[in-house]
Amino acid sequence: MFTVYLNEITSDSQLKRGNRSFMCNINNVIYTSYSNGYIRRTCINSKGKRINYQLNRILKKSGKRIMIYNENIRFIELIKFANIYAQRALGNI
């Protein structure tokens, strides 16, 4: 299920911290996987301002985000989210 429209753009400093970033060629957003368990989506709005969205799932009872500490699982979740948003951008959903 790997998406060919994601290109890794991780900088050296991000890599040293255990983070990875990917640019989506379809909707020009950046998905970042953080070693602390977060997954974020960064968009640029019409005024040129960067807006970050946390993509981690939320526990219903407590409202707390679920951290994903395993890099492989975090990457799989990142790809799932990227596929959903890319398909929306293409009008397939």
HELIX and SHEET records of a PDB file:
HELIX    1   1 ASP A   12  ARG A   17  1                                   6    
HELIX    2   2 GLU A   71  LEU A   90  1                                  20    
SHEET    1   A 5 LEU A   6  GLU A   8  0                                        
SHEET    2   A 5 ARG A  20  CYS A  24 -1                                        
SHEET    3   A 5 ILE A  30  SER A  33 -1                                        
SHEET    4   A 5 ILE A  39  ILE A  44 -1                                        
SHEET    5   A 5 ARG A  50  GLN A  54 -1                                        
END                                                                             
